[in-house]
Amino acid sequence: MGPVECLVLAFPGERLKVAAVTAVADLRKAGQVRLIDSLVVTKSATGEVSGSELADYEEYEEAAAEIGPEANLLGPEDAAEVAETLEPGSCALMLLVEHVWAAEAAQAVREAGGHVAGRVPIPHEFVEQARTAYREAVATAATTAVRS
């Protein structure tokens, strides 16, 4: 089995965009991840919290069908915890996924007596800043080399 992770994808507004659900379904169809469970968490403008399954929403029916059966491991306690991080009038898609693409490597690490000792997510903005800085440094170096 590959590493298992609970991801929380937060969105403005009280409804998920179908494209976000479809993207998750596409990852599952491509064999990149196995969706173990999911939960839609909504925090209303007045602060009321609700949690429901993707299958409960008609507009996600097609994408949710591509995701397949789920284990129902995420529940009301999880919704309440996620809601603490949400702004009023927003929602989140909780995903409990197995990273299938990493299963072979994970097995080799376990057989060698190893384990994941830490995980640090890097925000997309930081990656883009680093890429921009790198491109600028390369361009500056190329300009300096041409002048020399």
C-alpha positions, -999 to 999 in steps of 0.1 A, spaced: 0 0 0 12 35 -8 12 64 17 -22 75 29 -30 112 34 -60 133 44 -61 164 22 -84 194 28 -90 215 -3 -108 248 7 -129 269 -16 -147 302 -15 -184 300 -16 -207 273 -1 -206 250 -32 -177 231 -47 -170 236 -84 -177 205 -104 -143 209 -121 -125 203 -87 -144 171 -82 -138 160 -118 -100 166 -113 -100 142 -83 -120 116 -103 -94 120 -132 -65 113 -108 -83 82 -96 -90 70 -131 -54 75 -141 -43 53 -112 -24 81 -94 -45 79 -62 -71 56 -46 -98 76 -29 -106 59 4 -131 85 15 -143 120 10 -164 146 28 -178 179 17 -177 204 46 -196 236 43 -195 266 67 -224 289 61 -222 327 62 -238 324 97 -212 298 108 -234 267 106 -213 236 97 -225 207 76 -207 176 63 -220 154 35 -209 128 10 -202 137 -26 -229 113 -37 -254 135 -19 -250 162 -45 -267 158 -79 -243 181 -97 -213 159 -87 -230 126 -96 -210 119 -127 -177 127 -112 -185 110 -79 -194 78 -99 -159 79 -114 -145 80 -78 -160 47 -68 -172 33 -35 -158 49 -3 -151 36 32 -170 62 52 -141 68 76 -146 106 76 -174 118 98 -189 147 118 -159 151 141 -137 156 110 -161 181 95 -161 201 128 -123 201 129 -120 212 93 -147 239 98 -125 256 124 -101 265 95 -128 277 71 -140 312 67 -178 317 70 -194 313 35 -169 287 23 -165 250 18 -139 223 17 -134 189 1 -118 164 25 -100 136 7 -86 105 23 -63 92 -4 -37 65 -10 -8 76 -32 -8 46 -55 21 60 -75 43 56 -44 32 21 -33 63 3 -46 87 28 -31 68 28 2 69 -10 4 107 -10 -2 112 16 25 91 -4 50 110 -36 41 143 -17 48 129 -8 83 122 28 73 92 51 76 82 86 68 96 107 96 82 140 84 63 157 57 63 194 49 38 207 23 52 236 3 26 262 -7 22 267 -45 31 304 -41 65 295 -27 73 272 -56 63 298 -81 85 324 -63 114 300 -64 109 293 -101 107 330 -109 139 337 -90 157 309 -107 146 320 -142 158 356 -134 191 343 -121 197 323 -152 187 352 -174 211 375 -155 239 349 -157 234 345 -195 234 383 -200 266 386 -179 283 358 -199 275 374 -232 289 407 -221 322 391 -209 
